[in-house]
Amino acid sequence: MVVNVIGEQIPQEEIDAYVDYGKKKYSDRNIRSMTVTVDGEFVDLKYEFDDVPFDRIRRITGYLVGTLDRFNNGKRAEEHDRVKHSV
């Protein structure tokens, strides 16, 4: 993780505390970088996160699916035989 400090210099222990705070607060996301802006007694923290992977979900033969790998042979044949409309 890249940490940028803008404004006054702060001790490394304080930076580490802000990093730990961000990791606990956003434990479900991966933090790419963090900007610490120091203005006297005030500190502003700005986080940039890694992109979240996106899975495409389609509605096929009445089911919401991401891939067809869990379909049995009958459902695969039904999907293969259906009429696909173009826009």
Backbone bond lengths (Angstrom), bond angles and torsions (degrees), N, CA, C in turn:
res aa  C-N    CA-C-N  psi(-1)  N-CA   C-N-CA  omega(-1)  CA-C   N-CA-C  phi
1 M - - - 1.455 - - 1.527 108.15 -
2 V 1.310 115.01 136.87 1.461 121.60 178.28 1.523 108.07 -95.03
3 V 1.335 116.73 129.89 1.463 121.53 179.01 1.527 107.89 -118.63
4 N 1.322 116.36 120.69 1.468 122.65 176.81 1.524 108.68 -107.43
5 V 1.321 116.40 132.24 1.463 121.47 177.80 1.521 107.41 -113.09
6 I 1.338 115.51 124.09 1.467 122.02 -179.97 1.525 107.81 -114.71
7 G 1.311 115.58 135.74 1.466 119.91 -179.71 1.507 110.02 101.82
8 E 1.299 115.62 -133.44 1.463 121.60 -176.78 1.528 111.04 -75.38
9 Q 1.317 115.41 156.50 1.461 121.18 174.29 1.527 109.40 -75.96
10 I 1.319 115.88 140.39 1.462 120.94 176.82 1.526 108.24 -127.72
11 P 1.332 116.84 154.71 1.470 119.66 -179.10 1.534 112.02 -65.40
12 Q 1.328 116.23 154.08 1.463 121.72 -179.83 1.527 111.51 -61.81
13 E 1.324 118.06 -33.18 1.469 120.72 178.19 1.527 111.10 -61.81
14 E 1.325 116.76 -37.99 1.466 120.61 178.98 1.529 110.08 -68.71
15 I 1.317 117.10 -40.81 1.471 120.70 177.13 1.521 109.66 -61.40
16 D 1.335 116.67 -45.42 1.467 120.74 178.90 1.529 111.51 -60.95
17 A 1.334 117.02 -36.50 1.465 120.93 178.30 1.533 110.48 -65.78
18 Y 1.337 117.39 -39.58 1.469 120.53 177.67 1.525 111.09 -67.03
19 V 1.324 116.71 -37.89 1.474 120.22 177.21 1.523 110.21 -64.50
20 D 1.327 117.66 -45.26 1.466 121.26 177.80 1.521 111.47 -61.19
21 Y 1.330 116.34 -40.67 1.469 121.09 177.91 1.525 110.63 -60.12
22 G 1.330 116.18 -46.16 1.467 119.87 179.99 1.510 112.63 -64.58
23 K 1.327 117.16 -39.46 1.466 120.63 179.03 1.521 111.69 -65.69
24 K 1.336 117.15 -36.27 1.463 120.27 177.88 1.528 111.25 -73.56
25 K 1.329 116.64 -42.26 1.462 120.44 -177.95 1.520 111.97 -67.57
26 Y 1.335 117.14 -39.26 1.458 122.16 -178.50 1.527 109.82 -114.56
27 S 1.321 116.44 52.39 1.464 120.77 -175.92 1.523 112.89 -65.06
28 D 1.333 117.97 -21.79 1.459 120.98 -179.16 1.529 113.04 -88.63
29 R 1.331 118.50 -0.61 1.462 122.45 -178.81 1.524 110.06 -128.27
30 N 1.333 115.92 155.04 1.462 120.93 179.33 1.532 108.70 -98.26
31 I 1.323 116.58 120.46 1.463 121.79 -177.86 1.527 108.78 -83.80
32 R 1.332 116.48 122.20 1.462 122.29 178.49 1.517 110.76 -81.29
33 S 1.334 117.10 -47.54 1.458 120.83 -179.43 1.524 109.48 -151.62
34 M 1.319 114.03 164.04 1.456 120.47 -178.47 1.524 107.98 -141.17
35 T 1.328 116.29 136.10 1.455 121.82 176.42 1.519 108.31 -115.19
36 V 1.324 115.34 124.73 1.469 122.03 178.35 1.524 106.72 -108.48
37 T 1.323 116.43 114.50 1.462 121.30 177.87 1.519 108.07 -104.91
38 V 1.333 115.28 119.63 1.468 121.28 -177.24 1.521 108.71 -107.84
39 D 1.365 115.85 126.47 1.457 121.70 177.48 1.525 107.52 -135.14
40 G 1.310 115.84 88.29 1.463 120.22 -178.04 1.507 110.61 68.39
41 E 1.333 116.19 -118.13 1.463 120.94 178.85 1.518 112.82 -88.42
42 F 1.324 117.63 -7.25 1.460 121.56 -176.32 1.522 110.59 -98.22
43 V 1.331 114.74 139.71 1.461 121.63 178.56 1.518 108.01 -129.03
44 D 1.330 116.23 130.73 1.459 122.03 177.38 1.524 107.89 -113.87
45 L 1.341 116.97 129.99 1.457 122.25 179.38 1.518 109.49 -110.67
46 K 1.324 116.17 129.25 1.460 121.02 177.77 1.523 107.64 -126.99
47 Y 1.344 115.76 127.65 1.453 121.54 -177.31 1.519 110.27 -110.98
48 E 1.316 116.44 143.06 1.461 122.38 170.12 1.517 106.72 -117.71
49 F 1.333 115.98 131.68 1.459 121.32 -173.87 1.528 110.95 -108.50
50 D 1.329 114.92 155.52 1.461 120.42 172.51 1.522 108.76 -67.61
51 D 1.316 115.57 154.44 1.457 120.34 177.84 1.526 110.18 -65.12
52 V 1.325 115.64 144.98 1.452 121.68 178.46 1.526 107.89 -88.54
53 P 1.345 117.83 129.73 1.459 118.49 178.64 1.527 110.61 -61.93
54 F 1.311 115.82 142.45 1.456 121.87 -175.34 1.521 109.12 -116.47
55 D 1.326 116.62 125.49 1.461 121.86 175.28 1.511 108.68 -106.09
56 R 1.316 115.61 130.52 1.453 120.43 178.51 1.519 109.16 -77.36
57 I 1.312 116.63 131.77 1.460 121.93 176.92 1.525 107.63 -117.95
58 R 1.334 114.76 129.68 1.463 120.19 -179.84 1.520 109.37 -121.24
59 R 1.314 115.35 158.99 1.461 120.65 174.83 1.516 106.86 -101.64
60 I 1.326 115.11 111.10 1.460 120.84 -178.72 1.516 108.35 -124.24
61 T 1.312 116.17 125.47 1.468 124.11 178.30 1.526 112.11 47.87
62 G 1.329 115.89 39.68 1.457 120.90 176.20 1.509 115.60 87.46
63 Y 1.333 118.19 1.58 1.452 121.51 -178.60 1.527 109.59 -118.36
64 L 1.329 117.05 144.79 1.457 121.53 171.97 1.523 107.55 -89.09
65 V 1.334 116.34 118.04 1.460 120.34 -176.11 1.519 110.35 -135.51
66 G 1.313 116.11 153.70 1.458 122.02 172.63 1.511 110.43 -95.28
67 T 1.345 116.52 -43.72 1.460 122.03 177.70 1.523 108.45 -136.66
68 L 1.310 115.50 167.22 1.469 120.31 -178.52 1.526 111.99 -94.99
69 D 1.310 118.88 4.14 1.462 120.79 -173.96 1.524 113.67 -66.26
70 R 1.323 118.72 -18.97 1.465 120.70 179.56 1.528 112.44 -94.13
71 F 1.327 117.65 -2.18 1.461 121.12 178.76 1.524 109.74 -76.75
72 N 1.340 116.31 144.60 1.454 119.85 172.34 1.536 108.89 -80.53
73 N 1.330 116.99 177.60 1.468 120.79 -175.15 1.522 112.20 -61.23
74 G 1.330 117.63 -36.56 1.463 120.65 179.92 1.524 111.94 -64.43
75 K 1.345 116.93 -45.72 1.469 120.22 178.89 1.525 110.97 -67.62
76 R 1.335 117.94 -36.23 1.468 120.04 177.09 1.523 110.63 -62.96
77 A 1.339 116.78 -41.58 1.466 120.57 178.35 1.523 110.58 -65.92
78 E 1.336 116.85 -39.88 1.465 121.20 177.77 1.530 110.67 -61.59
79 E 1.319 117.42 -42.23 1.456 121.36 178.85 1.532 110.75 -67.21
80 H 1.332 116.44 -38.97 1.481 120.99 -179.43 1.534 111.00 -66.96
81 D 1.344 117.13 -34.48 1.468 121.60 -175.24 1.531 113.41 -86.86
82 R 1.300 118.72 -10.80 1.468 119.66 -176.17 1.533 111.58 -70.31
83 V 1.307 115.54 156.40 1.468 121.29 -179.65 1.511 107.77 -86.35
84 K 1.318 115.34 124.14 1.462 120.38 179.27 1.528 108.38 -99.02
85 H 1.324 115.94 125.06 1.459 121.70 -178.35 1.511 109.65 -97.44
86 S 1.328 116.51 141.36 1.467 119.99 176.20 1.514 108.98 -103.97
87 V 1.308 116.04 158.94 1.460 121.64 -177.41 1.507 109.82 -94.84
